Amino acid sequence: MDAVTYSDDRVIELVNRLLVPLKIPYDQQPLAGEFRVRWTPTIVVLDAERQEHHRTVGYLAPEEFSASLLVGVGKTRFDHGRLEEGLNLFREILAAYPESGFAPEATYYRGVSLFKKTHDPGQLRETYEELQTKYPASEWTTRAYPYKLL
């Protein structure tokens, strides 16, 4: 990842804008054990209290890596009740990386965030419909399936 992904200008900008990066070898203790890092690359998005919110394992090209980081930071904001900040990050993924493997997850969290903001169940139904249309084979479409009943 050093030669391709980590050196990509867009990845560097994103990391500098949103994260405090820490790179450790997969076998460096005690951190590798504490964060259950068993192989490289393992990317773990943590909050300031060292709570995990997102994890990826394996090589990702710059676009997928950027989408993954945005999902991770967006989920962190979501988990901390900072819905508008999370929404902005999920929207950024969908605008910049609509074909990413992380776009269905971003769609799901965008819909759930909108519901939490508005308490309008129509947001959840629309999210399911969008997932069904754009990403019918995604696990996130399956997770949103009950929303079609709203």
N, C-alpha and C positions, 0 to 999 in steps of 0.2 A: 504494500500500500504506500510505502514511502516514495517509490519512484513515480507512481501515477496519481493516486488519490490525494494523499496528504500534501503533495506539492502543487495541486490544482489551485489556481488563483481564487476561484469561487468558493472552494472548500476553506481556504485560508481566511477569506473574508467572513464567511459564516461562523467559523470557529471563533475568530476574534470578536465578532459581534455578540455572540450568544453564550459562549462557554469559557470555562477555565480548563484547558486540556492538561491531562497528566498521562504520560506514556510510560508504562512499565512492562518489563518482560513477563510473559505468562507464568513463569515459575518464580518470580520475585516474591518472597514472603516478607512480611505478613499480608501485604495488600492483595496479592493474587488469591490467597486463601479467603481473606475477608470478603472479597467481592466475587468469589466462585469463578475465577478466570482459569479455565482449563486448557485453552488453546488460543492461538493468535491468528488473526486479530479478533479480539473481543472488545466491543465498544459498549461501555456502560454509562448511561446518563443518570447522574445522581443530582440530588438537590444539596443545599448547603448543610443539611443535617445528615448527609451521606446515605439517604434513602434512595434506592433504585427506582427509576420510573420507566426505563427502556433499555433493551439489550439487543445487540446483533452480534452474530458470530460468523466469521468468514469474510472473504474479500468482497468489497463493494466498489464499483466504478464511481467516479466523482459525483455523478447525478444521483445515483442511488444512495450514496453515502450522505450527500446533502439532504435528501428527502428523509433519510433515517434520523439524522440529527434534528431536523425540524420537528419530526414526529415526537422524538424524545423530549425536546424542550417544550413542545406544545402540551404533551401529556403531563409534564411536570407542572406547568402553569395550571392546567385543568385540575390536577390533583390538589393543588393549593388554593383552588377557588378563584384563580385569576383568569376568569373565563374569556374576557375580551382579548387579553394577551394571547391566550391559547388559540382562540378563534383566528386571530391575525396570522399566527404561524400555520394553522391548518389551511387557511386560505392561500397563504404563500406557497405551500406545497402543491396545492391543486392548480394554481396559476403557473408555477414554474416547472412542475414535474408531474403533469396529469397522467402520464403513461408509466410512472414509477410503480414498483411493487408496493410502495408505501401509500399510494394515493387512496386505495380503499379504506385503509385505517384512518387516514386523515379525513376522509369523507364521513366515516362513522363518528369520529370524535367531534367534527364540526357540527354534525346534526345533534348529537347529545348536548354539546355546549349551547347550541341555540335553544334547545328545549329547556335546559336549566335556566337560561336567561329569561325566556318568555313564558314558560310553563304551557306552551302551546303544543299539544300532542301531534298536531299536523306536521311539525318540524321532523318528528321521528318517522312518520309515515313517508314524508317526502324523501327523507334520507334513505329509507329502505328502497323506495322506487328508483332513486338515482343509483344506488348500489346495484340493484337488480338489472338496470339498463346498461350501466357502464362496466360493471365488474361481476357478472353473474356467477362466476366460479370462485369468487373470493370467500374466504372464511368470514370476512366482515359482513358480507351479504347474508350469510347464514346466521351470524350473531344478531343481525338486525331483523331477521324474519318476523318475530312477534310484532314489530312495529307496523307491519302491513295490516294488522287487525284494528288499528286505532282509527 
